[in-house]
Amino acid sequence: MTLRPYQQAAVDWAKSNTGLIIAPAGSGKTVIAAAILKHWLAGNTIKAGWLAPTRETCEQGMKAAELAGVGDRVTVRCPHESVDFSDCGILIVDEAKHSPAAVWSKNIRSCPGMWFGFDATPWHDTDAERNSELRKMFPQTFKITREQVGDSLADSRLLWRDDTDTGLQERIDQNIDRLMSIRSRYMRITKEELQAMCAWESIVDIGICQNATRNQACIAYANENPDSQRLVLVPRVTLGEEYQRKIPGSLLLHSGVPRKPRREAVAAFRAGDLKCIIATSLADEGLDLPNAEILVMVSGGRSSQKTIQRASRVLRSFPGKKLATILDFADRFHPIAARQAQKRMASYRKLGCLIESGVKFVVNK
């Protein structure tokens, strides 16, 4: 395996440390993990485990281990499977941000040996308790910066648009009040937590899914670039079905799509035979599309962690890719949505995206 300098630096660190390796998407985290296993498995008989969130990421891990020549000594599993790493001397944890979750923690702690976590965005914006638990599980960290990765990431631009229906704020506020009234009777959570839940659901349903102008802009942009490899992220399957009908040659992927058709779709996209994939949260982890050139961020979002994770899907360098483009929205239809959008903007700036304001197109509904 030929490693880039920053990858070799991470492997060298792992020769005398254990912990969390933080690296941008596209930096080759699975390659680094496989090289670490190769080092520690050389000259002894210990076994290794590899925990990954989806079948797709499990397959990526297995391929990397095979490439490193240690595939026959590595057990790769998803957390929902029957997992027991008690006979392993070393464990790789992909998407380590999930480690504090009960099932993940149980799986990880079954390994009596060394743990190496990998993640591009491990820290949660607001959940200090979860971050604290993650630090306890991986007390040492090694960080790879975007600058170190250099030309393995593509240059990128953000198209920041204002397309939206008007008159949505009142409808959203009314729906928040309605949901609060109903759910406060049986949900045993704090008022603040319930308010946030109802607000987010109302913004997704009314501000995104029912926002005709915003969706028209997304569909139009996807259709204006038929020769580009496009990834469209939507918050609901039903909205994805609408997009699939209106974007010729597109294909919708979500958790209900069987494994084989999903694999075939990804292979077709990588080969350039499928030009547009529409995906739900399935794409947050495990959808490896290095040739994706355009990301249409229909889904919005309130987490900088998820924004970076999603945006990174198109930031990987690929032959022929000169510039990655992300389409997103200021979402000024409601103050809460606007604040969430500004968090996403901060994440895009952190990723080094060039910012371009798009055409403002607003209709009254």
DRENGUBA-290331 format. One record per residue (C-alpha): x, y, z; residue number from 1; residue in one letter. Coordinates in Angstrom, 1 decimal. Example, Ala and Ser with C-alpha at 12.3 -4.5 7.8 and 13.67 -1.06 7.14 Angstrom:
<dovos>
+--------+--------+--------+-----+------+
!     xx !     yy !     zz !  nr ! rest !
+--------+--------+--------+-----+------+
!   12.3 !   -4.5 !    7.8 !   1 !    a !
!   13.7 !   -1.1 !    7.1 !   2 !    s !
+--------+--------+--------+-----+------+
</dovos>
This chain:
<dovos>
+--------+--------+--------+-----+------+
!     xx !     yy !     zz !  nr ! rest !
+--------+--------+--------+-----+------+
!    0.0 !    0.0 !    0.0 !   1 !    m !
!    1.4 !    3.4 !   -1.0 !   2 !    t !
!    0.4 !    6.0 !    1.6 !   3 !    l !
!    0.3 !    9.7 !    1.3 !   4 !    r !
!    2.5 !   11.6 !    3.8 !   5 !    p !
!   -0.4 !   12.5 !    6.1 !   6 !    y !
!   -1.7 !    8.9 !    6.0 !   7 !    q !
!    1.7 !    7.6 !    6.9 !   8 !    q !
!    1.9 !   10.1 !    9.8 !   9 !    a !
!   -1.4 !    8.8 !   11.1 !  10 !    a !
!   -0.1 !    5.2 !   10.9 !  11 !    v !
!    3.1 !    6.1 !   12.7 !  12 !    d !
!    1.1 !    7.8 !   15.5 !  13 !    w !
!   -0.9 !    4.6 !   15.8 !  14 !    a !
!    2.2 !    2.5 !   16.3 !  15 !    k !
!    2.5 !    4.0 !   19.9 !  16 !    s !
!   -0.9 !    5.4 !   20.6 !  17 !    n !
!   -4.6 !    4.4 !   20.5 !  18 !    t !
!   -7.5 !    6.7 !   20.1 !  19 !    g !
!   -9.5 !    8.7 !   17.6 !  20 !    l !
!   -8.2 !    9.7 !   14.2 !  21 !    i !
!  -10.1 !   12.7 !   12.8 !  22 !    i !
!   -9.7 !   13.2 !    9.0 !  23 !    a !
!  -11.7 !   14.9 !    6.3 !  24 !    p !
!  -13.8 !   12.9 !    3.9 !  25 !    a !
!  -11.7 !   11.9 !    0.9 !  26 !    g !
!   -8.6 !   11.6 !    2.9 !  27 !    s !
!   -8.6 !    7.8 !    2.8 !  28 !    g !
!   -9.6 !    6.8 !    6.3 !  29 !    k !
!  -10.2 !    3.2 !    5.4 !  30 !    t !
!   -6.7 !    3.0 !    3.8 !  31 !    v !
!   -5.2 !    4.4 !    7.0 !  32 !    i !
!   -7.2 !    1.9 !    9.1 !  33 !    a !
!   -6.1 !   -1.0 !    7.0 !  34 !    a !
!   -2.5 !    0.1 !    7.2 !  35 !    a !
!   -2.7 !    0.3 !   11.0 !  36 !    i !
!   -4.1 !   -3.3 !   11.0 !  37 !    l !
!   -1.3 !   -4.4 !    8.8 !  38 !    k !
!    1.3 !   -3.0 !   11.2 !  39 !    h !
!   -0.3 !   -4.5 !   14.3 !  40 !    w !
!   -1.1 !   -7.9 !   12.8 !  41 !    l !
!    2.4 !   -8.5 !   11.4 !  42 !    a !
!    4.4 !  -11.2 !   13.1 !  43 !    g !
!    1.7 !  -12.4 !   15.5 !  44 !    n !
!   -1.5 !  -14.3 !   15.6 !  45 !    t !
!   -4.0 !  -11.8 !   17.0 !  46 !    i !
!   -7.3 !  -11.1 !   15.2 !  47 !    k !
!   -8.9 !   -7.8 !   14.4 !  48 !    a !
!  -12.4 !   -6.4 !   14.4 !  49 !    g !
!  -13.9 !   -3.7 !   12.2 !  50 !    w !
!  -17.2 !   -2.0 !   13.2 !  51 !    l !
!  -19.0 !    0.1 !   10.5 !  52 !    a !
!  -22.5 !    1.6 !   10.4 !  53 !    p !
!  -23.8 !    0.2 !    7.1 !  54 !    t !
!  -23.3 !   -2.8 !    4.8 !  55 !    r !
!  -21.7 !   -0.4 !    2.3 !  56 !    e !
!  -19.1 !    0.8 !    4.8 !  57 !    t !
!  -18.5 !   -2.8 !    5.9 !  58 !    c !
!  -17.7 !   -3.7 !    2.3 !  59 !    e !
!  -15.4 !   -0.8 !    2.0 !  60 !    q !
!  -13.6 !   -1.9 !    5.2 !  61 !    g !
!  -13.3 !   -5.5 !    4.0 !  62 !    m !
!  -11.9 !   -4.4 !    0.6 !  63 !    k !
!   -9.3 !   -2.2 !    2.4 !  64 !    a !
!   -8.3 !   -5.0 !    4.7 !  65 !    a !
!   -7.9 !   -7.4 !    1.7 !  66 !    e !
!   -5.8 !   -4.8 !   -0.1 !  67 !    l !
!   -3.5 !   -4.6 !    3.0 !  68 !    a !
!   -3.2 !   -8.4 !    2.9 !  69 !    g !
!   -5.0 !   -9.0 !    6.3 !  70 !    v !
!   -8.5 !   -9.6 !    5.1 !  71 !    g !
!   -8.6 !  -13.2 !    6.4 !  72 !    d !
!   -7.8 !  -12.0 !   10.0 !  73 !    r !
!  -10.4 !   -9.2 !   10.2 !  74 !    v !
!  -14.0 !   -9.6 !   11.2 !  75 !    t !
!  -16.1 !   -6.8 !    9.8 !  76 !    v !
!  -19.6 !   -6.2 !   11.3 !  77 !    r !
!  -22.4 !   -3.7 !   11.4 !  78 !    c !
!  -23.6 !   -2.8 !   15.0 !  79 !    p !
!  -27.1 !   -4.2 !   14.4 !  80 !    h !
!  -25.6 !   -7.7 !   13.6 !  81 !    e !
!  -24.7 !  -10.2 !   16.2 !  82 !    s !
!  -21.3 !   -8.8 !   17.2 !  83 !    v !
!  -18.6 !  -10.2 !   19.5 !  84 !    d !
!  -15.1 !   -8.9 !   19.3 !  85 !    f !
!  -13.9 !  -10.7 !   22.4 !  86 !    s !
!  -11.2 !  -12.6 !   20.5 !  87 !    d !
!   -9.8 !   -9.5 !   18.9 !  88 !    c !
!   -6.7 !   -7.7 !   19.9 !  89 !    g !
!   -7.5 !   -4.6 !   17.9 !  90 !    i !
!  -10.7 !   -2.9 !   16.8 !  91 !    l !
!  -11.4 !   -0.3 !   14.0 !  92 !    i !
!  -14.5 !    1.8 !   14.6 !  93 !    v !
!  -15.7 !    3.6 !   11.5 !  94 !    d !
!  -17.9 !    6.7 !   12.0 !  95 !    e !
!  -16.8 !    6.7 !   15.6 !  96 !    a !
!  -19.3 !    9.5 !   16.5 !  97 !    k !
!  -21.8 !    6.8 !   17.2 !  98 !    h !
!  -19.6 !    5.1 !   19.8 !  99 !    s !
!  -21.4 !    6.4 !   22.9 ! 100 !    p !
!  -24.7 !    4.9 !   21.7 ! 101 !    a !
!  -25.7 !    1.8 !   23.8 ! 102 !    a !
!  -25.4 !   -0.8 !   21.1 ! 103 !    v !
!  -22.2 !    0.6 !   19.7 ! 104 !    w !
!  -20.6 !    0.9 !   23.1 ! 105 !    s !
!  -21.5 !   -2.7 !   23.9 ! 106 !    k !
!  -20.0 !   -3.9 !   20.7 ! 107 !    n !
!  -16.8 !   -1.8 !   21.1 ! 108 !    i !
!  -16.3 !   -2.8 !   24.8 ! 109 !    r !
!  -16.5 !   -6.5 !   23.8 ! 110 !    s !
!  -13.0 !   -6.0 !   22.4 ! 111 !    c !
!  -10.4 !   -6.3 !   25.1 ! 112 !    p !
!   -7.6 !   -4.9 !   22.9 ! 113 !    g !
!   -6.8 !   -1.6 !   21.3 ! 114 !    m !
!   -9.5 !    0.7 !   19.8 ! 115 !    w !
!   -9.0 !    3.0 !   16.9 ! 116 !    f !
!  -11.9 !    5.3 !   16.0 ! 117 !    g !
!  -12.2 !    7.1 !   12.6 ! 118 !    f !
!  -14.4 !   10.1 !   11.8 ! 119 !    d !
!  -14.5 !   13.3 !    9.8 ! 120 !    a !
!  -16.9 !   15.0 !   12.2 ! 121 !    t !
!  -17.0 !   13.3 !   15.6 ! 122 !    p !
!  -18.2 !   16.2 !   17.8 ! 123 !    w !
!  -21.8 !   17.1 !   18.2 ! 124 !    h !
!  -22.9 !   20.7 !   18.2 ! 125 !    d !
!  -24.9 !   20.7 !   21.4 ! 126 !    t !
!  -24.7 !   17.3 !   23.1 ! 127 !    d !
!  -21.8 !   17.8 !   25.6 ! 128 !    a !
!  -22.6 !   14.6 !   27.4 ! 129 !    e !
!  -22.2 !   12.5 !   24.3 ! 130 !    r !
!  -18.9 !   14.3 !   23.4 ! 131 !    n !
!  -17.6 !   13.7 !   26.9 ! 132 !    s !
!  -18.4 !   10.0 !   26.6 ! 133 !    e !
!  -16.7 !    9.8 !   23.2 ! 134 !    l !
!  -13.6 !   11.4 !   24.7 ! 135 !    r !
!  -13.6 !    8.8 !   27.5 ! 136 !    k !
!  -13.7 !    6.0 !   24.9 ! 137 !    m !
!  -11.0 !    7.6 !   22.8 ! 138 !    f !
!   -8.9 !    9.8 !   25.1 ! 139 !    p !
!   -6.2 !   10.4 !   22.6 ! 140 !    q !
!   -6.7 !   12.1 !   19.2 ! 141 !    t !
!   -4.8 !   12.5 !   16.0 ! 142 !    f !
!   -6.1 !   15.1 !   13.5 ! 143 !    k !
!   -5.5 !   15.4 !    9.8 ! 144 !    i !
!   -6.4 !   18.8 !    8.4 ! 145 !    t !
!   -7.9 !   19.7 !    5.0 ! 146 !    r !
!   -4.8 !   21.6 !    4.2 ! 147 !    e !
!   -2.7 !   18.4 !    4.7 ! 148 !    q !
!   -5.0 !   16.5 !    2.4 ! 149 !    v !
!   -4.4 !   19.1 !   -0.3 ! 150 !    g !
!   -5.1 !   18.0 !   -3.9 ! 151 !    d !
!   -6.9 !   14.9 !   -2.9 ! 152 !    s !
!   -9.9 !   17.1 !   -2.3 ! 153 !    l !
!  -11.6 !   19.0 !   -5.1 ! 154 !    a !
!  -12.1 !   22.8 !   -5.2 ! 155 !    d !
!  -15.6 !   23.7 !   -4.4 ! 156 !    s !
!  -18.2 !   26.4 !   -4.7 ! 157 !    r !
!  -21.5 !   27.0 !   -2.9 ! 158 !    l !
!  -24.5 !   28.4 !   -4.7 ! 159 !    l !
!  -26.5 !   30.1 !   -1.9 ! 160 !    w !
!  -30.0 !   30.7 !   -3.1 ! 161 !    r !
!  -33.1 !   32.5 !   -1.7 ! 162 !    d !
!  -35.8 !   30.6 !   -3.6 ! 163 !    d !
!  -38.8 !   30.1 !   -1.4 ! 164 !    t !
!  -42.5 !   30.4 !   -1.2 ! 165 !    d !
!  -43.7 !   33.3 !    1.0 ! 166 !    t !
!  -46.2 !   33.2 !    3.9 ! 167 !    g !
!  -44.7 !   30.0 !    5.4 ! 168 !    l !
!  -43.8 !   31.4 !    8.8 ! 169 !    q !
!  -47.4 !   31.6 !   10.0 ! 170 !    e !
!  -48.2 !   28.1 !    8.8 ! 171 !    r !
!  -45.1 !   26.7 !   10.5 ! 172 !    i !
!  -45.8 !   28.5 !   13.8 ! 173 !    d !
!  -49.4 !   27.2 !   13.8 ! 174 !    q !
!  -48.2 !   23.7 !   13.2 ! 175 !    n !
!  -45.6 !   23.9 !   15.9 ! 176 !    i !
!  -48.3 !   25.0 !   18.4 ! 177 !    d !
!  -50.6 !   22.2 !   17.2 ! 178 !    r !
!  -47.9 !   19.5 !   17.6 ! 179 !    l !
!  -46.9 !   20.9 !   21.0 ! 180 !    m !
!  -50.5 !   20.8 !   22.2 ! 181 !    s !
!  -50.9 !   17.1 !   21.2 ! 182 !    i !
!  -47.5 !   15.8 !   22.2 ! 183 !    r !
!  -47.2 !   17.5 !   25.6 ! 184 !    s !
!  -50.0 !   15.2 !   26.8 ! 185 !    r !
!  -47.9 !   12.1 !   26.5 ! 186 !    y !
!  -44.2 !   12.9 !   25.7 ! 187 !    m !
!  -42.1 !   13.0 !   28.9 ! 188 !    r !
!  -39.4 !   15.3 !   27.7 ! 189 !    i !
!  -38.6 !   18.9 !   28.6 ! 190 !    t !
!  -40.6 !   21.7 !   27.0 ! 191 !    k !
!  -37.4 !   22.9 !   25.2 ! 192 !    e !
!  -36.7 !   19.5 !   23.7 ! 193 !    e !
!  -40.4 !   19.1 !   22.6 ! 194 !    l !
!  -40.3 !   22.6 !   21.1 ! 195 !    q !
!  -37.2 !   21.8 !   19.1 ! 196 !    a !
!  -38.6 !   18.5 !   17.9 ! 197 !    m !
!  -41.9 !   20.1 !   16.8 ! 198 !    c !
!  -40.1 !   23.1 !   15.1 ! 199 !    a !
!  -37.8 !   20.8 !   13.1 ! 200 !    w !
!  -40.6 !   18.6 !   12.0 ! 201 !    e !
!  -42.7 !   21.6 !   10.9 ! 202 !    s !
!  -39.8 !   23.2 !    9.0 ! 203 !    i !
!  -39.1 !   20.0 !    7.1 ! 204 !    v !
!  -42.8 !   19.3 !    6.3 ! 205 !    d !
!  -43.9 !   22.8 !    5.4 ! 206 !    i !
!  -40.7 !   24.8 !    4.8 ! 207 !    g !
!  -39.0 !   22.1 !    2.7 ! 208 !    i !
!  -41.3 !   19.4 !    1.5 ! 209 !    c !
!  -44.2 !   21.7 !    0.7 ! 210 !    q !
!  -42.1 !   24.7 !   -0.4 ! 211 !    n !
!  -42.9 !   24.6 !   -4.1 ! 212 !    a !
!  -40.5 !   27.4 !   -5.2 ! 213 !    t !
!  -37.6 !   25.9 !   -3.3 ! 214 !    r !
!  -38.2 !   22.5 !   -4.8 ! 215 !    n !
!  -38.7 !   23.9 !   -8.3 ! 216 !    q !
!  -35.3 !   25.6 !   -8.0 ! 217 !    a !
!  -33.6 !   22.3 !   -6.9 ! 218 !    c !
!  -35.2 !   20.3 !   -9.7 ! 219 !    i !
!  -34.4 !   23.0 !  -12.3 ! 220 !    a !
!  -30.7 !   23.1 !  -11.3 ! 221 !    y !
!  -30.4 !   19.3 !  -11.5 ! 222 !    a !
!  -32.0 !   19.3 !  -14.9 ! 223 !    n !
!  -29.8 !   22.2 !  -16.1 ! 224 !    e !
!  -26.7 !   20.0 !  -15.6 ! 225 !    n !
!  -27.7 !   16.7 !  -17.2 ! 226 !    p !
!  -24.1 !   15.7 !  -18.1 ! 227 !    d !
!  -22.8 !   16.2 !  -14.5 ! 228 !    s !
!  -22.8 !   13.5 !  -11.8 ! 229 !    q !
!  -25.5 !   14.7 !   -9.4 ! 230 !    r !
!  -26.3 !   13.8 !   -5.9 ! 231 !    l !
!  -29.6 !   15.1 !   -4.5 ! 232 !    v !
!  -30.3 !   14.8 !   -0.8 ! 233 !    l !
!  -33.9 !   14.9 !    0.4 ! 234 !    v !
!  -35.5 !   14.7 !    3.8 ! 235 !    p !
!  -38.4 !   12.4 !    3.0 ! 236 !    r !
!  -38.9 !    9.4 !    0.7 ! 237 !    v !
!  -42.2 !   10.9 !   -0.7 ! 238 !    t !
!  -40.3 !   14.1 !   -1.7 ! 239 !    l !
!  -37.6 !   11.9 !   -3.3 ! 240 !    g !
!  -40.3 !   10.2 !   -5.3 ! 241 !    e !
!  -41.5 !   13.5 !   -6.7 ! 242 !    e !
!  -37.9 !   14.5 !   -7.6 ! 243 !    y !
!  -37.4 !   11.1 !   -9.4 ! 244 !    q !
!  -40.5 !   11.8 !  -11.5 ! 245 !    r !
!  -39.2 !   15.2 !  -12.5 ! 246 !    k !
!  -35.5 !   14.6 !  -13.0 ! 247 !    i !
!  -35.1 !   12.4 !  -16.1 ! 248 !    p !
!  -32.8 !    9.3 !  -15.6 ! 249 !    g !
!  -32.6 !    9.8 !  -11.9 ! 250 !    s !
!  -32.9 !    7.0 !   -9.3 ! 251 !    l !
!  -34.1 !    7.2 !   -5.7 ! 252 !    l !
!  -32.2 !    5.4 !   -3.0 ! 253 !    l !
!  -33.3 !    5.0 !    0.6 ! 254 !    h !
!  -33.2 !    2.4 !    3.4 ! 255 !    s !
!  -36.1 !    0.5 !    2.0 ! 256 !    g !
!  -34.3 !   -0.2 !   -1.3 ! 257 !    v !
!  -32.8 !   -3.8 !   -1.2 ! 258 !    p !
!  -29.1 !   -4.1 !   -0.9 ! 259 !    r !
!  -28.4 !   -5.5 !   -4.4 ! 260 !    k !
!  -30.2 !   -2.7 !   -6.3 ! 261 !    p !
!  -28.4 !   -0.1 !   -4.1 ! 262 !    r !
!  -25.1 !   -1.6 !   -5.0 ! 263 !    r !
!  -25.9 !   -1.7 !   -8.7 ! 264 !    e !
!  -27.0 !    1.9 !   -8.6 ! 265 !    a !
!  -23.8 !    3.0 !   -6.9 ! 266 !    v !
!  -21.7 !    1.0 !   -9.4 ! 267 !    a !
!  -23.7 !    2.6 !  -12.3 ! 268 !    a !
!  -23.1 !    6.1 !  -10.9 ! 269 !    f !
!  -19.4 !    5.5 !  -10.5 ! 270 !    r !
!  -19.2 !    4.2 !  -14.1 ! 271 !    a !
!  -21.1 !    7.3 !  -15.3 ! 272 !    g !
!  -24.0 !    5.3 !  -16.6 ! 273 !    d !
!  -26.3 !    6.7 !  -14.0 ! 274 !    l !
!  -26.1 !   10.5 !  -13.8 ! 275 !    k !
!  -28.3 !   11.4 !  -10.8 ! 276 !    c !
!  -28.9 !    9.7 !   -7.5 ! 277 !    i !
!  -31.6 !   11.0 !   -5.2 ! 278 !    i !
!  -31.1 !    9.8 !   -1.6 ! 279 !    a !
!  -32.4 !   10.2 !    1.9 ! 280 !    t !
!  -30.3 !   10.0 !    5.0 ! 281 !    s !
!  -28.9 !    6.7 !    3.6 ! 282 !    l !
!  -26.3 !    9.0 !    1.9 ! 283 !    a !
!  -25.0 !   10.4 !    5.2 ! 284 !    d !
!  -22.9 !    7.3 !    5.7 ! 285 !    e !
!  -21.7 !    4.7 !    3.4 ! 286 !    g !
!  -22.6 !    6.2 !    0.0 ! 287 !    l !
!  -19.2 !    6.5 !   -1.6 ! 288 !    d !
!  -19.5 !    8.5 !   -4.8 ! 289 !    l !
!  -16.1 !   10.1 !   -5.4 ! 290 !    p !
!  -17.1 !   11.2 !   -9.0 ! 291 !    n !
!  -20.1 !   13.2 !   -7.7 ! 292 !    a !
!  -19.7 !   16.8 !   -9.0 ! 293 !    e !
!  -22.9 !   18.4 !   -7.9 ! 294 !    i !
!  -24.7 !   18.2 !   -4.5 ! 295 !    l !
!  -28.2 !   19.6 !   -4.2 ! 296 !    v !
!  -28.9 !   20.0 !   -0.5 ! 297 !    m !
!  -32.7 !   19.8 !   -0.5 ! 298 !    v !
!  -32.6 !   18.3 !    3.0 ! 299 !    s !
!  -31.4 !   21.4 !    4.8 ! 300 !    g !
!  -30.3 !   20.6 !    8.3 ! 301 !    g !
!  -29.4 !   22.1 !   11.7 ! 302 !    r !
!  -26.1 !   20.2 !   12.5 ! 303 !    s !
!  -22.7 !   21.4 !   11.3 ! 304 !    s !
!  -21.5 !   17.8 !   11.7 ! 305 !    q !
!  -24.0 !   16.5 !    9.2 ! 306 !    k !
!  -23.5 !   19.5 !    6.9 ! 307 !    t !
!  -19.8 !   18.7 !    6.6 ! 308 !    i !
!  -20.5 !   15.0 !    6.3 ! 309 !    q !
!  -22.9 !   15.6 !    3.5 ! 310 !    r !
!  -21.0 !   18.3 !    1.7 ! 311 !    a !
!  -17.9 !   16.1 !    1.7 ! 312 !    s !
!  -19.6 !   13.6 !   -0.6 ! 313 !    r !
!  -18.7 !   15.9 !   -3.5 ! 314 !    v !
!  -15.4 !   17.2 !   -2.3 ! 315 !    l !
!  -13.4 !   14.2 !   -3.1 ! 316 !    r !
!  -10.9 !   14.6 !   -5.9 ! 317 !    s !
!  -11.6 !   12.5 !   -9.0 ! 318 !    f !
!  -10.1 !   12.4 !  -12.6 ! 319 !    p !
!  -11.8 !   15.0 !  -14.7 ! 320 !    g !
!  -13.5 !   16.8 !  -11.7 ! 321 !    k !
!  -12.4 !   20.4 !  -11.8 ! 322 !    k !
!  -14.9 !   21.9 !   -9.4 ! 323 !    l !
!  -17.5 !   20.5 !   -7.0 ! 324 !    a !
!  -20.7 !   22.5 !   -6.7 ! 325 !    t !
!  -23.1 !   22.6 !   -3.7 ! 326 !    i !
!  -26.6 !   24.1 !   -4.0 ! 327 !    l !
!  -28.2 !   25.2 !   -0.7 ! 328 !    d !
!  -30.6 !   27.9 !    0.6 ! 329 !    f !
!  -30.7 !   30.7 !    3.0 ! 330 !    a !
!  -34.2 !   29.5 !    4.1 ! 331 !    d !
!  -35.4 !   32.9 !    5.3 ! 332 !    r !
!  -39.0 !   31.6 !    5.3 ! 333 !    f !
!  -38.7 !   31.2 !    9.1 ! 334 !    h !
!  -36.3 !   32.6 !   11.7 ! 335 !    p !
!  -35.4 !   29.1 !   13.0 ! 336 !    i !
!  -34.7 !   27.8 !    9.5 ! 337 !    a !
!  -32.6 !   30.9 !    8.8 ! 338 !    a !
!  -30.5 !   30.3 !   11.9 ! 339 !    r !
!  -30.0 !   26.7 !   10.8 ! 340 !    q !
!  -29.0 !   27.8 !    7.3 ! 341 !    a !
!  -26.4 !   30.2 !    8.8 ! 342 !    q !
!  -24.9 !   27.2 !   10.7 ! 343 !    k !
!  -24.6 !   25.4 !    7.4 ! 344 !    r !
!  -23.0 !   28.5 !    5.8 ! 345 !    m !
!  -20.4 !   28.5 !    8.6 ! 346 !    a !
!  -19.6 !   24.8 !    7.8 ! 347 !    s !
!  -19.2 !   25.6 !    4.1 ! 348 !    y !
!  -16.8 !   28.4 !    4.9 ! 349 !    r !
!  -14.9 !   26.0 !    7.1 ! 350 !    k !
!  -14.6 !   23.6 !    4.2 ! 351 !    l !
!  -13.2 !   26.4 !    2.0 ! 352 !    g !
!  -16.1 !   26.7 !   -0.4 ! 353 !    c !
!  -16.2 !   29.7 !   -2.7 ! 354 !    l !
!  -19.6 !   31.4 !   -2.0 ! 355 !    i !
!  -21.7 !   32.6 !   -4.9 ! 356 !    e !
!  -25.2 !   34.1 !   -4.4 ! 357 !    s !
!  -27.7 !   32.7 !   -6.8 ! 358 !    g !
!  -30.7 !   34.3 !   -8.4 ! 359 !    v !
!  -33.5 !   35.2 !   -6.0 ! 360 !    k !
!  -36.8 !   33.8 !   -7.1 ! 361 !    f !
!  -39.7 !   34.1 !   -4.7 ! 362 !    v !
!  -43.4 !   33.6 !   -5.3 ! 363 !    v !
!  -46.3 !   34.4 !   -3.1 ! 364 !    n !
!  -48.3 !   31.4 !   -1.8 ! 365 !    k !
+--------+--------+--------+-----+------+
</dovos>
